[in-house]
Amino acid sequence: MRFLPVFLCAFPLSALAETYTLQSAPTSVVVYPSVAMVTREVSFDVSAGTHEVMLPDLPRHLGIGDLRIQVDGALLEATRLRTDAVPPQPNSDSAAVSAAKSRVEDAERNLRDLDDRIEDARLAADAADARAVFLSGVWSSETLPSDPSALASVAGMIETQTLAARRTQVAAQRDAREIGERRPDLEEALADAKAALSALMPRSTPGSLLALSLQADQTGTVVARVRYPVQASWEPTYDLVLAQGDAPTLDVRRAATVSQSSSESWEAVEITLSTLQPVGQIAPSELYPPLLRYTDPVPVKSRGVRTEAEMTAAPEPMMADSRFARPRFDGPGVSYDIGTPVSIAAGAEGVHVALDALTFDARTFAHAVPAQDTTAFLMAEAINTTQEPLLESDTAQIFVDGTLVGRSRFAAVPAGGEIRQAFGPIEDIRLTRAVLDRSEGDRGIISRSNAQTQEVRLDIENLGQKSWSVELLEAVPYTEQDDLTIQWSAQPAPDEVNVDDTRGLVQWSFDLAPQTTRNILIEQDIRWPEGKILR
């Protein structure tokens, strides 16, 4: 908290007792499936009187209509928001950002020191080379002594000094090479330090300046909370763990992936996840009764646009407003408080947070569709006995007795609804669907111009050592035309017809013992008028 009268020039104000400029940051966030509400909270002490509070570091994209402000300890008289010509702000780096900047500076210093050592070694090599060149020039000089003993002494000196110079040159070059081999590691350390700093630093966009005019009746502490929406989202993820045995159970281990693309980083904020949809439909749709008219018959045209009379005869369309997605579940939403503070950098991929684990009693069975599959699939059913919905997710990992068997989509389940989930193929159960051939002494497919007879056999074989409860599905034809007749029969007869209100879908339910085979024979007879084609 600082007294900065310079900010009085930013807004025309009446006489004020004090002006406070406070740094703020997100303290808590409520994340919805497609938006988030950020809260910044600041606390400061004031004396009785009128005060101006400046918050100069709000996101640039905000509008005055986005803000929701609550003040405890004083009366909020006016609110002003400036997004342009915001005065420069003092350095307000967090401890983490300051440490990251220090690591970048250290890495740059280490790289610079290494380059200096390399340059020193190269200079020593160049000096030794220059000395050797000079000595070679002395040998060719006309001033060399003519006395043999003196000449021998000079020659020995040149040899000794040249050898020393070349050795010094080689050693310096070797040192430069060895020192240079450390440069890639230091370059990588610098790149890592810069990446860490980039992840912590908010985007370099100017902020907004929020000014709050307050009236305090007495000396005390004032708490101001500013709420505003940002772009963020969360989606559930699941680990679905099926434990088989005499009393099967289904564990639904819930987690969430939270991401945000606002212009600010969230550092150690309290996060609450909500299933509500603030941007979804909140009011019932309007319903418009259809207006019908009748007119004289109009001949059907083979080509061209509709005539005015044809367009007049068309009924008014139903005016259903479909701009908003429907809520996924009825009733109030569910919120999940994340117990540990969470940090998410601006524009980061997001974070994965664990929620809880739910355990349900389950019924397991083998689901068989011989018309499409060659094996049956393990299924589990359970009732969501909690008071909250289980949200849909495109990311669910599937485990059977602790072993990962794959990934799947998880369908939404309301409170009290049925969980129905597949857990992979059962290789021990083999499926066959055969249209019987005449060579086997059966009728097979017999077609005439207005009739068709067909015989199909479904075989399900258990090759394993475990007994299974089986639900087998088959589709038989159906019609909506009175003069198209379809008759079919099955041995044995199905246990359910028109499964899930789907016409033509039939189901058999039975137990299949180990090393046994079950056969189902379906006969159908289809007849239609002469001269017509069956499609």
C-alpha positions, 0 to 999 in steps of 0.5 A, spaced: 500 500 500 502 506 497 500 513 497 501 516 490 498 522 488 500 522 481 494 518 480 490 523 481 491 526 474 488 520 471 481 521 473 478 527 475 476 527 482 473 531 488 477 532 494 480 525 497 483 523 504 487 518 501 489 514 494 491 507 494 495 504 489 495 496 490 498 490 486 493 485 485 493 478 482 487 472 482 486 469 488 480 464 487 477 461 480 470 458 479 471 454 472 465 452 468 465 447 462 466 453 457 468 459 461 471 461 468 470 467 473 476 470 476 476 473 483 482 478 485 482 480 493 485 486 496 485 488 503 488 495 506 487 499 512 483 506 511 481 512 516 474 515 516 473 519 510 473 518 502 478 514 499 480 512 492 483 505 490 487 504 484 488 497 481 492 498 475 494 490 473 487 488 471 487 484 464 486 489 458 480 485 455 475 487 460 469 491 460 466 495 465 460 491 464 464 484 466 466 487 473 462 485 479 465 488 485 464 487 492 467 491 498 467 490 505 468 495 510 466 501 506 461 504 501 463 503 494 460 510 491 463 509 484 467 505 479 471 507 473 475 503 468 481 505 464 484 501 458 488 506 455 494 510 457 495 506 463 501 509 467 507 505 467 507 500 473 513 498 478 516 491 478 511 487 481 514 480 480 513 474 484 518 470 488 518 465 482 518 470 477 524 473 480 528 466 481 527 464 474 529 471 472 536 470 476 537 463 473 536 466 466 541 471 468 546 466 471 546 462 465 547 468 461 553 470 465 556 462 465 555 462 457 559 469 457 564 467 462 566 461 457 566 465 451 571 469 455 575 463 456 575 461 449 577 468 447 583 468 452 586 461 449 585 463 442 589 470 444 595 465 447 595 461 441 595 467 436 601 470 440 605 463 440 604 463 433 606 470 432 612 469 436 614 462 432 613 466 426 618 472 428 623 467 430 623 464 423 624 471 420 630 472 425 634 465 422 633 469 415 636 475 417 642 478 414 645 480 421 646 473 424 653 473 426 659 469 422 662 466 427 661 459 428 660 458 435 656 464 436 651 462 430 650 455 433 648 459 439 643 463 436 641 457 432 640 453 439 636 459 441 631 460 435 630 452 436 628 452 443 624 458 443 620 456 436 619 449 440 616 453 446 612 457 442 609 452 438 608 448 444 604 454 447 600 455 441 598 447 441 596 447 448 592 454 447 588 451 441 587 445 445 584 449 451 580 453 447 577 446 444 576 443 450 573 449 453 568 450 447 566 443 448 562 445 454 558 451 450 552 446 448 551 444 455 551 452 457 546 453 451 541 448 453 541 451 460 540 458 458 534 455 453 531 451 459 532 457 464 528 462 459 523 457 457 521 456 465 521 464 465 516 464 459 512 459 462 511 464 469 511 470 465 504 473 463 503 475 456 506 482 455 500 486 454 498 492 457 493 492 463 487 496 465 486 501 471 480 500 475 479 506 480 474 505 486 471 511 490 470 509 497 467 512 503 469 509 510 465 511 516 470 509 521 478 507 521 478 499 519 480 494 514 477 494 507 476 488 503 475 489 496 473 483 491 473 484 483 470 478 479 470 478 472 470 472 466 475 469 462 476 464 457 477 457 461 474 450 461 475 444 464 473 437 462 472 430 466 477 424 465 476 417 468 479 411 470 474 406 470 476 400 474 472 393 473 474 388 479 471 381 477 469 376 482 463 373 486 461 380 487 463 385 481 465 392 483 466 398 478 470 404 481 470 410 477 476 414 479 474 421 477 479 427 475 479 433 471 483 437 466 483 444 467 486 449 462 485 457 461 487 462 455 486 468 459 492 474 458 494 472 466 497 467 469 494 463 475 499 462 481 497 458 487 489 460 486 483 456 489 480 453 484 472 450 484 470 446 478 462 447 477 458 443 472 453 449 471 453 452 464 453 460 465 453 461 457 448 456 456 440 456 455 437 459 462 430 460 459 425 456 456 424 456 448 418 460 445 413 455 442 409 458 436 403 454 433 403 452 426 399 456 421 395 452 416 392 454 410 389 451 404 389 453 397 387 450 390 391 445 387 397 447 383 400 442 378 406 439 380 412 442 376 418 437 374 423 443 374 424 450 376 422 454 382 416 454 386 410 459 384 408 464 389 401 460 390 406 454 392 410 458 397 403 461 400 401 454 401 407 452 405 405 452 413 409 457 417 416 454 420 416 452 427 420 457 430 424 453 435 430 457 438 436 453 437 442 458 438 444 455 445 446 448 447 441 444 452 444 443 459 447 436 460 443 435 466 437 438 469 437 441 476 442 445 480 450 444 478 455 440 482 461 444 484 468 440 486 473 444 490 480 443 489 483 442 496 490 444 493 492 451 490 493 450 483 498 454 478 496 455 471 500 459 466 497 463 461 496 459 454 499 453 458 496 446 456 493 445 462 493 441 469 490 435 471 487 434 478 484 428 481 477 429 484 475 423 488 473 415 487 466 412 487 465 405 488 459 401 485 456 394 485 456 392 478 453 386 474 457 383 468 455 379 462 458 378 455 454 382 450 454 378 443 452 381 436 454 375 431 452 379 425 458 384 426 463 381 431 467 375 432 467 375 439 463 377 445 465 383 449 465 384 457 460 389 459 458 392 466 452 395 469 451 399 475 447 404 478 449 411 479 447 411 487 450 418 488 446 425 488 450 428 482 451 426 475 457 423 472 459 428 466 461 425 459 468 425 457 472 423 451 477 420 455 476 414 460 482 409 461 479 402 462 482 397 467 480 390 468 482 387 475 488 392 475 490 391 467 489 396 462 485 394 456 484 400 452 481 407 452 474 409 451 468 414 451 464 415 457 457 417 456 453 422 461 450 418 467 444 422 471 444 421 478 440 415 479 441 413 472 445 406 469 452 406 468 453 401 462 460 401 460 464 396 455 471 393 458 474 389 451 473 383 448 472 376 451 476 372 446 474 365 449 467 367 446 467 366 439 461 368 434 458 366 428 452 368 423 451 363 417 446 364 412 445 356 411 446 353 404 442 348 400 448 344 400 447 342 407 440 340 406 436 347 408 433 352 404 438 357 405 435 364 401 430 362 396 427 369 392 422 370 387 419 376 384 415 377 390 417 373 395 424 371 399 425 366 404 431 366 409 434 361 414 440 364 419 443 360 424 447 364 430 452 360 434 456 362 440 461 358 443 465 358 450 472 356 449 474 358 456 473 355 463 469 360 465 461 360 465 458 367 462 451 370 462 450 372 455 446 377 452 445 376 444 442 381 439 440 380 432 436 384 428 430 382 424 427 386 418 420 390 419 416 394 415 411 400 415 407 398 409 401 394 410 402 390 403 409 388 405 408 382 410 414 380 414 413 373 418 419 370 422 420 365 427 426 363 432 428 357 435 429 358 441 424 364 441 428 371 444 427 373 451 425 380 448 423 384 442 424 391 440 429 392 445 430 399 447 424 401 443 428 399 437 423 396 432 426 389 429 432 389 435 431 382 439 435 379 444 436 372 447 439 372 455 442 365 457 448 362 461 453 359 457 457 354 460 465 352 459 466 348 453 459 349 450 456 352 444 449 355 443 445 355 437 439 360 435 435 358 428 432 364 425 427 363 419 423 369 415 418 369 410 417 376 406 412 377 401 410 384 397 406 385 391 407 383 384 411 388 380 414 391 386 422 391 388 424 389 395 429 394 398 
